[in-house]
Amino acid sequence: MTRIAAAVLMAVFCGCSESSKPYRTAPVSGVIKLDGQPLAAARVTFMPLPDGQSTRQSGPEAAGETDAAGRYSMTTVFGDSGASIGKNRVMVSTRKTELDPTNPDRSKEVAKERVPGKYFTDQAPLIFEVPPSGSKAADFELTTK
């Protein structure tokens, strides 16, 4: 009887594997530069684009934060390592806000935007196709001109 219980438990835990998710992710990292210099403290967002067969996104959004050397790695909004496989619109922003402790209905800017507006909208011109094997070279060179 204990072997059957062990088999059932194993099936339950295996059933919760990544393969049971309706999307696939792969590890993604890279470097962001602005006018040739590493862009520190920027939020990089990958927004999956529809796969062509439907109008739905191919998976969840993913984001990462750049370090002093401009390096980042992605994590999905569900905590999965990496980004959704397929085409993703890439958005980059350095603006940060936090709630005003004296008035919770307001937020205050704690870091100014250093990136031109075209890079942080849902129409950003940067597209990256995440391959099933992932990528360590999702590098982007942004310009202020």
ZAROLO-85149 format. One record per residue (C-alpha): chain; x, y, z; residue number from 1. Coordinates in Angstrom, 2 decimals. Example, Ala and Ser with C-alpha at 12.3 -4.5 7.8 and 13.67 -1.06 7.14 Angstrom:
// residues 2
<r "A",<12.30,-4.50,7.80>,1>
<r "A",<13.67,-1.06,7.14>,2>
//
This chain:
// residues 145
<r "A",<0.00,0.00,0.00>,1>
<r "A",<2.86,2.42,0.73>,2>
<r "A",<4.22,1.92,-2.81>,3>
<r "A",<0.86,2.95,-4.25>,4>
<r "A",<0.75,6.03,-2.01>,5>
<r "A",<4.31,6.92,-3.05>,6>
<r "A",<3.37,6.52,-6.72>,7>
<r "A",<0.32,8.75,-6.28>,8>
<r "A",<2.39,11.42,-4.52>,9>
<r "A",<5.03,11.22,-7.25>,10>
<r "A",<2.34,11.68,-9.93>,11>
<r "A",<0.93,14.69,-8.10>,12>
<r "A",<4.33,16.37,-7.79>,13>
<r "A",<5.30,15.54,-11.37>,14>
<r "A",<1.94,16.86,-12.58>,15>
<r "A",<2.92,20.27,-11.22>,16>
<r "A",<6.00,20.47,-13.39>,17>
<r "A",<6.73,23.23,-15.85>,18>
<r "A",<5.41,21.07,-18.70>,19>
<r "A",<1.88,21.44,-17.30>,20>
<r "A",<1.98,25.21,-17.81>,21>
<r "A",<0.17,26.59,-20.87>,22>
<r "A",<3.34,28.49,-21.86>,23>
<r "A",<7.07,27.82,-22.14>,24>
<r "A",<9.95,29.95,-20.92>,25>
<r "A",<13.69,29.95,-21.50>,26>
<r "A",<16.54,31.72,-19.67>,27>
<r "A",<17.26,35.20,-21.03>,28>
<r "A",<19.95,37.69,-20.07>,29>
<r "A",<21.84,40.48,-21.75>,30>
<r "A",<23.22,44.00,-21.53>,31>
<r "A",<21.45,47.33,-22.02>,32>
<r "A",<23.46,50.36,-23.13>,33>
<r "A",<22.36,53.95,-23.65>,34>
<r "A",<24.51,55.93,-26.08>,35>
<r "A",<27.28,53.35,-25.73>,36>
<r "A",<27.35,53.35,-21.91>,37>
<r "A",<25.94,50.63,-19.62>,38>
<r "A",<22.47,51.60,-18.37>,39>
<r "A",<22.28,50.92,-14.63>,40>
<r "A",<19.07,50.65,-12.56>,41>
<r "A",<16.77,50.16,-15.54>,42>
<r "A",<13.75,47.91,-15.67>,43>
<r "A",<13.71,45.71,-18.76>,44>
<r "A",<10.32,44.22,-19.67>,45>
<r "A",<9.61,41.52,-22.25>,46>
<r "A",<5.99,41.54,-23.43>,47>
<r "A",<5.13,38.43,-25.49>,48>
<r "A",<3.57,39.15,-28.86>,49>
<r "A",<0.79,37.01,-30.35>,50>
<r "A",<2.22,33.94,-32.07>,51>
<r "A",<0.42,34.56,-35.36>,52>
<r "A",<-2.05,31.72,-34.85>,53>
<r "A",<-4.10,33.71,-32.34>,54>
<r "A",<-4.42,37.19,-30.92>,55>
<r "A",<-3.39,36.00,-27.45>,56>
<r "A",<0.06,36.45,-25.96>,57>
<r "A",<2.24,33.34,-26.07>,58>
<r "A",<2.96,33.56,-22.32>,59>
<r "A",<3.43,35.87,-19.34>,60>
<r "A",<5.30,39.15,-19.23>,61>
<r "A",<8.83,39.01,-17.81>,62>
<r "A",<11.10,41.66,-16.30>,63>
<r "A",<14.59,42.20,-14.99>,64>
<r "A",<16.65,44.99,-13.44>,65>
<r "A",<20.01,46.09,-14.81>,66>
<r "A",<23.08,46.22,-12.59>,67>
<r "A",<25.90,48.82,-12.76>,68>
<r "A",<27.30,47.09,-15.87>,69>
<r "A",<23.90,47.15,-17.61>,70>
<r "A",<23.47,43.36,-17.24>,71>
<r "A",<20.05,41.87,-16.55>,72>
<r "A",<18.27,38.52,-16.44>,73>
<r "A",<14.55,37.90,-16.80>,74>
<r "A",<11.89,36.46,-14.47>,75>
<r "A",<8.22,36.11,-15.39>,76>
<r "A",<5.43,37.72,-13.39>,77>
<r "A",<4.74,34.20,-12.06>,78>
<r "A",<8.30,33.82,-10.77>,79>
<r "A",<9.56,31.53,-13.55>,80>
<r "A",<13.17,32.04,-14.54>,81>
<r "A",<13.47,33.48,-18.05>,82>
<r "A",<10.99,34.89,-20.54>,83>
<r "A",<8.26,33.49,-22.78>,84>
<r "A",<9.55,31.66,-25.85>,85>
<r "A",<8.78,33.47,-29.09>,86>
<r "A",<8.67,37.12,-30.14>,87>
<r "A",<8.65,39.70,-27.35>,88>
<r "A",<8.40,43.49,-27.41>,89>
<r "A",<11.19,44.87,-25.22>,90>
<r "A",<10.60,47.97,-23.10>,91>
<r "A",<13.22,49.76,-20.99>,92>
<r "A",<12.68,52.44,-18.34>,93>
<r "A",<14.65,54.00,-15.50>,94>
<r "A",<11.75,55.92,-13.92>,95>
<r "A",<10.76,54.62,-10.51>,96>
<r "A",<7.95,55.72,-8.24>,97>
<r "A",<6.82,54.76,-4.77>,98>
<r "A",<3.73,55.50,-2.74>,99>
<r "A",<3.83,58.74,-0.78>,100>
<r "A",<3.72,57.65,2.90>,101>
<r "A",<1.82,60.81,3.83>,102>
<r "A",<-0.83,60.27,1.14>,103>
<r "A",<-1.41,56.71,-0.14>,104>
<r "A",<-3.41,58.06,-3.11>,105>
<r "A",<-0.27,59.68,-4.49>,106>
<r "A",<3.07,58.43,-5.62>,107>
<r "A",<6.35,60.24,-5.82>,108>
<r "A",<9.15,59.87,-8.31>,109>
<r "A",<12.31,58.40,-6.78>,110>
<r "A",<14.30,57.95,-10.01>,111>
<r "A",<14.01,60.07,-13.14>,112>
<r "A",<13.55,58.71,-16.63>,113>
<r "A",<16.81,58.70,-18.61>,114>
<r "A",<15.50,56.65,-21.54>,115>
<r "A",<13.73,58.26,-24.52>,116>
<r "A",<9.96,57.67,-24.48>,117>
<r "A",<9.92,55.45,-27.55>,118>
<r "A",<11.64,52.67,-25.57>,119>
<r "A",<9.10,52.32,-22.74>,120>
<r "A",<5.73,52.26,-24.49>,121>
<r "A",<3.72,49.30,-25.73>,122>
<r "A",<4.87,50.37,-29.21>,123>
<r "A",<8.60,50.21,-28.38>,124>
<r "A",<10.68,49.41,-31.48>,125>
<r "A",<12.74,46.67,-29.82>,126>
<r "A",<11.74,43.07,-30.58>,127>
<r "A",<13.57,39.96,-29.36>,128>
<r "A",<12.74,36.39,-30.27>,129>
<r "A",<13.42,34.12,-27.31>,130>
<r "A",<14.61,30.75,-28.65>,131>
<r "A",<13.62,27.50,-26.88>,132>
<r "A",<17.23,27.15,-25.69>,133>
<r "A",<17.27,30.69,-24.25>,134>
<r "A",<19.83,33.43,-24.80>,135>
<r "A",<22.64,35.13,-22.92>,136>
<r "A",<22.95,37.76,-25.66>,137>
<r "A",<19.67,39.72,-25.52>,138>
<r "A",<21.70,42.93,-25.80>,139>
<r "A",<20.20,46.30,-26.75>,140>
<r "A",<21.85,49.57,-27.69>,141>
<r "A",<19.52,52.50,-27.01>,142>
<r "A",<20.16,56.00,-28.29>,143>
<r "A",<18.95,59.42,-27.19>,144>
<r "A",<19.18,60.78,-30.73>,145>
//
